[in-house]
Amino acid sequence: MFRLGNLTMARCTTVALILASVLLLPLGCGQDGLIQPHNDTNILPPSSSDFRAMDFPTNNGSAWTYINADTEQEFTLRIEGTRDIKGFTHRQMTISEMRPPQFQSVNREAVEHLSANALYFRFNSDDFFGYAFPIFATYFLKTPQTYVESAFDAYLPGLANPVFHEQHFPHRLIWDFPLKLGKEWIVFEKTTIPATRVIRRVVGVNEALTVSAGSYTAYVIEEEIVGAEGIELSGTDSNQLFSIPPARYWVVPTVGVVKYEYTEFFGLEAPALREFELKSADLPAANTR
């Protein structure tokens, strides 16, 4: 049996039933919000030579295809459409199914892009649900200083309506611009016991790397979870707890995330390093509307 903090498998089962019940509640998409999302052409660069908000592509139609370094499965992120989140129009980033090399079948898996190591669902505003559900879409706002994720659609297979919409509480500060060596920020913080804080920091710049999409010079961002008591895995000593190693993102101006890696614990009997790299990108010119 495994647990995150004080969360046991029994509580995970209870939460799963609660989530299934919540799906019966009506969910409305609403009309376009009261505030339109920023066009990249309207974002003024800060007085800095570092990685600026305008350097991080978020134009409508932008798409990134990533491939798993071990399994060669791939998936595509695409910015398409908008959704009203509390009166603000957010851009929507959809996440496709995982596709095997032969393309004979597809399936949903948790791939973690821009998330915080699967810490999405919460139980009674306290513990996190100890299973990494696949994410169907995320909803974000970008300003001259920030990239904030406000809500998400989780994919819960086996249900009549498998897409479950939920808002983050609190919202998640995915990127805090401008990025520069040594910069650190809080992605989000849960103050209820057990308190949990997710921190990102820039640990490297001008790092050369080669991925399937080509060769780049990247900023390296590390993501650390502070406050999690650890994870107990089935088949191990009951007193043996595993901490969660930091995730890492390699980010390139005008391209985005070209590589990322994290250790998956949730739902597994043993930790597994997962690594994805950019296979291809389709980045249209800035919007003009």
ZAVEXNU-335198 format. One line per 4 residues: number of its first residue (from 1); their letters; for each residue x, y, z of C-alpha. Coordinates in nm, 3 decimals, m for minus. Layout:
residues N
NUM	a	X/Y/Z  ...
END
This chain:
residues 289
1	mfrl	0.000/0.000/0.000  0.118/0.350/m0.069  0.027/0.686/0.077  0.104/1.055/0.031
5	gnlt	0.136/1.205/0.379  m0.147/1.055/0.582  m0.350/0.947/0.277  m0.404/0.568/0.270
9	marc	m0.534/0.349/m0.007  m0.867/0.324/0.175  m0.905/0.702/0.167  m0.811/0.700/m0.201
13	ttva	m1.103/0.461/m0.264  m1.333/0.694/m0.072  m1.218/0.992/m0.274  m1.272/0.804/m0.599
17	lila	m1.635/0.748/m0.501  m1.671/1.115/m0.410  m1.527/1.225/m0.744  m1.764/0.995/m0.930
21	svll	m2.058/1.148/m0.741  m1.945/1.500/m0.819  m1.958/1.419/m1.189  m2.336/1.402/m1.158
25	lplg	m2.351/1.773/m1.081  m2.424/2.006/m1.376  m2.118/2.173/m1.523  m2.152/2.476/m1.748
29	cgqd	m1.893/2.614/m1.982  m2.049/2.957/m1.995  m2.001/3.213/m2.269  m1.681/3.396/m2.353
33	gliq	m1.555/3.575/m2.045  m1.569/3.942/m1.960  m1.197/3.991/m2.015  m1.027/3.873/m2.332
37	phnd	m0.693/3.687/m2.309  m0.376/3.876/m2.389  m0.245/3.863/m2.742  0.129/3.811/m2.746
41	tnil	0.166/4.121/m2.965  0.014/4.334/m2.689  0.255/4.222/m2.416  0.525/4.478/m2.359
45	ppss	0.864/4.333/m2.269  1.003/4.418/m1.925  1.331/4.604/m1.903  1.537/4.287/m1.888
49	sdfr	1.749/4.075/m2.118  1.629/3.758/m1.943  1.355/3.515/m2.048  1.046/3.736/m2.083
53	amdf	0.674/3.655/m2.103  0.666/3.747/m2.471  0.937/3.484/m2.530  0.708/3.204/m2.408
57	ptnn	0.475/3.113/m2.700  0.101/3.094/m2.622  m0.058/3.190/m2.954  m0.382/3.021/m3.054
61	gsaw	m0.305/2.714/m3.267  0.039/2.654/m3.115  0.112/2.283/m3.079  0.391/2.074/m2.928
65	tyin	0.432/1.698/m2.974  0.633/1.516/m2.706  0.774/1.165/m2.709  0.854/0.938/m2.415
69	adte	1.225/0.861/m2.421  1.173/0.497/m2.318  0.842/0.382/m2.468  0.837/0.610/m2.775
73	qeft	0.474/0.691/m2.697  0.383/1.046/m2.791  0.116/1.306/m2.725  0.035/1.658/m2.842
77	lrie	m0.039/1.979/m2.652  m0.241/2.236/m2.843  m0.366/2.584/m2.753  m0.715/2.611/m2.897
81	gtrd	m1.018/2.807/m2.789  m1.108/2.980/m2.466  m1.322/2.927/m2.158  m1.471/3.165/m1.904
85	ikgf	m1.323/3.110/m1.556  m1.487/3.344/m1.302  m1.538/3.624/m1.554  m1.194/3.600/m1.714
89	thrq	m1.142/3.443/m2.054  m0.865/3.184/m2.026  m0.686/3.013/m2.308  m0.739/2.639/m2.331
93	mtis	m0.450/2.394/m2.368  m0.572/2.049/m2.470  m0.371/1.732/m2.415  m0.416/1.445/m2.660
97	emrp	m0.417/1.073/m2.591  m0.089/0.888/m2.568  m0.012/0.723/m2.901  0.215/0.417/m2.938
101	pqfq	0.466/0.407/m3.226  0.241/0.178/m3.433  m0.062/0.409/m3.386  m0.287/0.103/m3.350
105	svnr	m0.454/0.230/m3.035  m0.459/0.530/m2.805  m0.501/0.569/m2.432  m0.509/0.832/m2.163
109	eave	m0.214/0.853/m1.925  m0.096/1.113/m1.678  0.184/1.300/m1.855  0.233/1.585/m1.608
113	hlsa	0.320/1.868/m1.846  0.326/2.203/m1.656  0.161/2.039/m1.358  0.301/1.992/m1.011
117	naly	0.389/1.624/m0.991  0.026/1.505/m1.005  m0.089/1.719/m0.710  m0.429/1.807/m0.855
121	frfn	m0.724/1.657/m0.666  m0.766/1.741/m0.299  m0.970/1.560/m0.033  m1.171/1.792/0.194
125	sddf	m0.920/2.073/0.120  m0.661/1.867/0.307  m0.469/1.574/0.161  m0.404/1.533/m0.208
129	fgya	m0.561/1.238/m0.380  m0.279/0.986/m0.426  m0.338/0.896/m0.789  m0.230/1.076/m1.105
133	fpif	m0.541/1.119/m1.318  m0.486/1.205/m1.686  m0.549/1.574/m1.761  m0.761/1.645/m2.069
137	atyf	m0.711/2.026/m2.074  m0.578/2.315/m1.867  m0.690/2.681/m1.864  m0.442/2.963/m1.822
141	lktp	m0.387/3.339/m1.831  m0.060/3.503/m1.937  0.035/3.858/m1.840  0.363/4.049/m1.890
145	qtyv	0.480/3.896/m1.560  0.306/3.562/m1.515  0.161/3.244/m1.662  m0.118/3.131/m1.427
149	esaf	m0.313/2.805/m1.451  m0.661/2.851/m1.304  m0.854/2.532/m1.389  m0.830/2.192/m1.552
153	dayl	m1.033/1.909/m1.703  m0.941/1.566/m1.569  m1.015/1.249/m1.761  m1.177/0.979/m1.547
157	pgla	m1.217/0.671/m1.767  m1.506/0.430/m1.728  m1.768/0.695/m1.649  m2.054/0.810/m1.869
161	npvf	m1.908/1.162/m1.871  m1.533/1.105/m1.827  m1.428/1.474/m1.843  m1.439/1.642/m1.500
165	heqh	m1.390/2.021/m1.479  m1.238/2.170/m1.163  m1.082/2.501/m1.062  m0.754/2.520/m0.875
169	fphr	m0.755/2.656/m0.522  m0.531/2.841/m0.507  m0.439/2.915/m0.869  m0.099/2.797/m0.988
173	liwd	0.181/3.032/m1.085  0.344/2.812/m1.348  0.592/3.073/m1.475  0.705/3.394/m1.307
177	fplk	0.871/3.619/m1.563  1.137/3.723/m1.637  1.326/3.399/m1.581  1.686/3.438/m1.472
181	lgke	1.943/3.230/m1.288  1.861/3.191/m0.919  1.502/3.315/m0.943  1.259/3.124/m0.721
185	wivf	0.882/3.140/m0.680  0.595/2.951/m0.517  0.375/2.767/m0.768  0.108/2.716/m0.502
189	ektt	0.085/2.654/m0.130  m0.159/2.449/0.075  m0.163/2.572/0.434  m0.397/2.312/0.582
193	ipat	m0.227/2.025/0.766  m0.024/1.864/0.623  0.101/2.189/0.468  0.243/2.153/0.118
197	rvir	0.433/2.402/m0.094  0.546/2.362/m0.454  0.848/2.574/m0.546  1.014/2.637/m0.881
201	rvvg	1.361/2.781/m0.925  1.589/2.855/m1.219  1.897/2.639/m1.167  2.065/2.678/m1.505
205	vnea	2.084/2.896/m1.815  2.248/2.851/m2.154  2.247/2.473/m2.112  2.298/2.298/m2.445
209	ltvs	2.087/1.990/m2.517  1.968/1.790/m2.816  1.621/1.635/m2.840  1.421/1.483/m3.124
213	agsy	1.312/1.828/m3.244  1.669/1.964/m3.265  1.947/2.125/m3.063  1.877/2.412/m2.824
217	tayv	2.019/2.631/m2.550  1.780/2.616/m2.256  1.691/2.754/m1.916  1.665/2.475/m1.657
221	ieee	1.385/2.498/m1.401  1.364/2.269/m1.099  1.034/2.200/m0.923  1.038/2.088/m0.559
225	ivga	0.756/1.973/m0.333  0.811/2.088/0.026  0.610/1.947/0.314  0.498/1.611/0.177
229	egie	0.570/1.353/0.445  0.664/1.092/0.189  0.512/0.797/0.010  0.482/0.444/0.143
233	lsgt	0.487/0.182/m0.134  0.337/m0.166/m0.130  0.580/m0.449/m0.065  0.815/m0.229/0.139
237	dsnq	0.887/m0.182/0.507  0.595/0.012/0.658  0.845/0.259/0.806  1.015/0.324/0.473
241	lfsi	0.898/0.651/0.315  1.017/0.788/m0.017  1.056/1.161/m0.073  0.957/1.308/m0.408
245	ppar	1.264/1.410/m0.612  1.245/1.748/m0.790  1.103/1.756/m1.142  1.302/1.941/m1.410
249	ywvv	1.200/2.146/m1.715  1.424/2.262/m1.999  1.266/2.577/m2.148  1.376/2.761/m2.461
253	ptvg	1.268/3.118/m2.558  1.023/3.130/m2.853  0.989/2.749/m2.840  0.868/2.657/m2.489
257	vvky	0.938/2.339/m2.294  1.167/2.114/m2.498  1.224/1.847/m2.232  1.096/1.757/m1.887
261	eyte	1.135/1.474/m1.639  0.979/1.373/m1.310  0.952/1.068/m1.085  0.609/0.908/m1.082
265	ffgl	0.500/0.749/m0.755  0.124/0.771/m0.763  m0.055/0.443/m0.836  0.274/0.252/m0.874
269	eapa	0.446/m0.009/m0.659  0.786/0.144/m0.730  0.906/0.491/m0.832  0.953/0.540/m1.206
273	lref	1.147/0.817/m1.379  0.944/0.954/m1.669  1.114/1.164/m1.935  0.957/1.341/m2.230
277	elks	1.127/1.542/m2.503  0.999/1.763/m2.782  0.952/1.578/m3.111  0.807/1.864/m3.316
281	adlp	0.639/2.203/m3.274  0.399/2.409/m3.481  0.418/2.770/m3.361  0.210/3.016/m3.569
285	aant	0.285/3.387/m3.585  0.140/3.618/m3.318  m0.234/3.678/m3.330  m0.340/4.002/m3.493
289	r	m0.702/4.026/m3.373
END
